[in-house]
Every structure is written in structure tokens, then in C-alpha cells.
Amino acid sequence: MSDSSTQLDLKLWLDLSLIDRQNQLKRQFIEVFEEVGNSISDLELKNFFPESKGKKISKGNDLLGSPYFVLDLVRNFNLGTGMNIRLLNWFGYGIYMTIFLGNSIPTFNNDLLQLGYELGLTQKPWDYPEMILEKKTTTSPQEIENRNGLFQTWIKKLPSPPYKEQLESELISEIKKILLLRSKIE
């Protein structure tokens, strides 16, 4: 975003209270992701996907100009044989859960559709701007069928209750629903 004005917004730049509020919110979201990650055992992840590499929180400062955090569970990103469950907190856009399935992983499309997920129609598994902003997703059985043999990224926007404990509970519940589908991938 470019502003042709040459005047610097020094009032915003010097507004330490705004910076403090944003940093506090970032810390709170990291705490939420830590609690959620700690609530899922490595054994649960291994039962879901034996090649699980565990859990990891990552931070970024610029996804289309906004900070973001991700909590990855399973962490096998191989386009052929991998699988991942990701919570994405994209500041200004919301919290999303994605399920990545490599092209040789048996799918459980109907279960994901029933849980409210949409299949991404992007060329790259992690093209969130296209999936979220450009709505390049589908719930159409025909379009889903056309993606057979390709990687799949399923995405769902999650509710964002205002209290940490509520948010943690919502996120944990959503992950547990996916982990219960493990019998579908065997």
C-alpha cells in the first residue's frame, strides 16, 4: 500500500499505547496457541498420522501487510505423502484451520464437508490470500472430484470468542474433531 503523501504520520508512530496493545494481543494469541498445542499429545498425533513430526508455533510479520501466527500439528509437508493440521491466526482476517493432505493420502472429503470445511482450489497448498480473500475454495462434489490425485488443502474459518479460555476450548474442540477422523485415513 503506497501513500503519495510525503507527510509522515508521526502521531501514529509515537503512539506507544497502540504498540503496547498490539504486542499484548500477540502475546495472548501465542499463549492460546501454546495451550492448544500442549493439549494435544504427541501420541495422539502419531495415532492420527504415524509420520508426525510433532507441533510447532511459527510467527510472521507480513502476510499481505499483516502479522500472523500458525500452530502446525503433524508437520509433514511432503506434497505426495504428507499431512498437516494448521491453525492460522491472520491479524485483520481471522482464525482459520487448514488440513493439508498430500496427493497419495486417502481423503475423507464427506467428513470434512460435514464439519464445514471447503477445499482450496489453489496451485500452492498454503496460498491463504487466494483461499481466503479471493474465495478460491469449493464445496462442489464435482470440483472436489476433479482434484483427486492432487494435494488437498481444506480450510475453515473458526469463531473467535473474546476470552482466551473460550478460544482455547473452541480450537481444541476443532482439532479433536479432525483427530477423530484417523480411521478414515488408514
Residue pairs with C-beta under 8 A, 6 or more apart in sequence:
1 65
12 18
26 67
26 69
28 164
29 69
29 89
30 57
30 59
30 69
31 164
32 164
32 167
32 168
32 171
33 57
33 69
33 71
33 87
33 89
34 57
35 164
35 168
36 71
36 87
36 168
36 171
36 172
36 175
37 55
37 57
37 71
37 73
39 168
39 172
40 55
40 73
40 172
40 175
40 179
42 52
42 54
42 55
44 179
45 52
45 54
45 55
45 73
45 74
45 179
46 52
47 179
47 182
48 74
48 178
48 179
48 182
48 185
49 74
49 76
49 83
49 182
49 185
51 76
51 81
51 82
51 83
52 73
52 74
52 75
52 76
53 74
53 75
53 76
54 75
55 71
55 72
55 73
55 75
56 71
56 72
56 75
57 69
57 70
57 71
57 72
58 69
58 70
58 72
59 67
59 68
59 69
60 67
60 68
60 69
60 70
61 67
63 90
63 128
63 129
64 129
64 133
66 90
66 91
66 92
66 93
67 91
68 88
68 89
68 90
68 91
69 88
69 89
70 86
70 87
70 88
70 89
71 86
71 87
72 84
72 85
72 86
73 84
73 85
73 86
73 175
74 83
74 84
74 85
75 84
76 82
76 83
76 84
76 102
77 84
77 100
77 125
78 102
79 102
79 103
79 125
79 151
80 102
80 103
80 104
81 102
81 104
81 105
82 100
82 101
82 102
82 105
83 99
83 100
83 101
83 102
83 105
83 185
84 98
84 99
84 100
85 97
85 98
85 99
85 100
85 175
85 178
86 97
86 98
86 99
86 100
87 95
87 96
87 97
87 158
87 171
87 175
88 95
88 96
88 97
88 98
88 128
89 95
90 96
90 128
90 132
93 132
93 133
94 132
94 157
94 158
94 160
95 157
95 158
95 160
95 167
95 171
96 128
96 132
96 155
96 156
96 157
96 158
97 117
97 155
97 156
97 158
97 171
97 174
97 175
97 178
98 120
98 126
98 153
98 154
98 155
98 156
99 112
99 117
99 152
99 153
99 154
99 178
100 125
100 126
100 151
100 152
100 153
101 107
101 151
101 152
101 153
101 154
102 151
103 149
103 150
103 151
103 152
105 152
105 185
106 184
106 185
106 186
107 148
107 152
108 181
108 184
108 185
109 119
109 144
111 181
111 184
112 119
112 154
112 181
113 139
115 156
115 177
115 178
116 156
117 154
117 155
117 156
118 131
118 137
118 138
118 139
118 154
118 155
118 156
119 137
119 138
119 139
119 143
119 144
119 147
119 152
119 153
119 154
120 127
120 130
120 131
120 136
120 137
120 152
120 153
120 154
120 155
121 131
121 136
121 137
121 138
121 143
121 147
122 130
122 131
122 136
122 153
125 151
125 153
126 153
127 136
128 155
130 136
131 137
131 153
131 155
132 155
132 157
137 155
138 144
156 174
158 170
158 171
158 174
159 170
160 167
161 167
161 170
